[in-house]
């Protein structure tokens, strides 16, 4: 029964973790909006969530290769899965690719999605407590 409860909450738990990572990346972009030659980055949410859930192994279909018996096998989805450079809408003189308006919009959208996942987990837990208490 405990594994069934874990399965119910696992998706939203992983989604919250990936949303948190994306929020950190977007905040870093906003903080470096005036840094010369800074390249804006973003997280591919779908690929990162699939990697976190164990569905696709490594994002982008790239597998780790071991060429010697002493090499350690890498964990699928380890590190910043799906972290990509953002394509700038308009170039800048100093080489910075951060579009502050786009970053703020993405930051706000991600925060709303984070709140949605928190609300869904809360609803699931309240539903389980209602069933348990009768």
N, C-alpha and C positions, 0 to 999 in steps of 0.2 A: 504494500500500500504506500509505503514511503517513496518508492521509486516513481509511482504514479503521480504523487504530489510534486516531486521534483520535475517530472516531465511537464506538468501543467505550468509551472512557474519558470522553467528554464528559458523558454523563448524570450519572455519579457526581461528576464535577468540579463541574458546575453545582449538583447537590444539596448538595454540601459547602459551596459558596459561600452558598447560600440558608440552609442550616442555621446557618452562622456568623452571618449577618445576624440570624436569628431569636434566636440565643443572645445577641447583643448587646442586642436589644430587650427580651428577658426579664430580662437582668441589669440593665438600666436600670429596669425596673419594680420589681424587688426593691430596688434601691438607693434608689428614691424612695417606698418603702412608707409613710414617715412625712411626706412632703412634702404640705402642704395643697393641695388643688385639683389634684393631679397626676392625670392621666387615663391609666390603664393602656392599653398598646398591644400588639398582637400582629401577627405576619406571617401572611398567608394563604399557606401553603406551596405549595399547589397552583397558585394563580394566579402566584406569584412564580417557581416552577420553569418553568411554561409560558412566561412572559415571557422567562426566561433562556434557554430552549431555542429561542425564536423562534417558538413555536407559535401564540400568540394575539395577538401584537402588543402591545397594552397591556392590562393586567388590567382586568376589569370592562367591557370593550368601549368604553371612552372613548378617542376618537381626538383627537389634537392638531389644532387648526385654525389655519391661517395666514390672516390677513385682509389682509395687505399683502405685496407682493413682497419686501420687505426682511426679513421674518421668517425665522428659521432653523427648519428642520424638526427636531422633537424625535426622539430615539432611542426606539424602543419598549422599554419595560421600564426606562427610565432612572430613577434615584432609588430610593425605597423602594416597589417594586411590591408591592401587596397589603397595605400597612401600614394596619391598621384600629384603631379604638378598641375596647377590650374592654368588653362589657356587664357591669356589676357585679351580682353575685348579691345583695348587700345594700348599701344606701347607707350612707355614713358622714357624721358631723356636719361634718367638715372638707372634704368634697367629693372626697376621695381615693378612687379606684376600684380600688386594688390589693388583691387578695385574696392574701395572702402564701402561703397553702397551695396555692392554684391555681397561682400563679407558680412555686413550687418544684417542683410536680409537672410542669408544662409544661417547666421548665428541665431536669429530670432526663430526661424522655422525649426531649427534643430532643438531649440529650447521648448517649443510647443510640442514637438514630437516626444521629447523626453518626459514632459508632464503627462502626455497621453499614456505612455508606458507605465508611469507611476500610478496613474488612475486605474488602469487595467489590472495591475497587480493588487492594488488595494481592493478593488471589486471582487477579484477572485478569492482573496483571503477572507473578506467579509462573507462571501457566499459559502465558503467552506465552514466558517465559524457558525453560520446559521444552520447548516446541515448537522454539524456536530452537536450544537446546543438544542436543536429540535424546535 
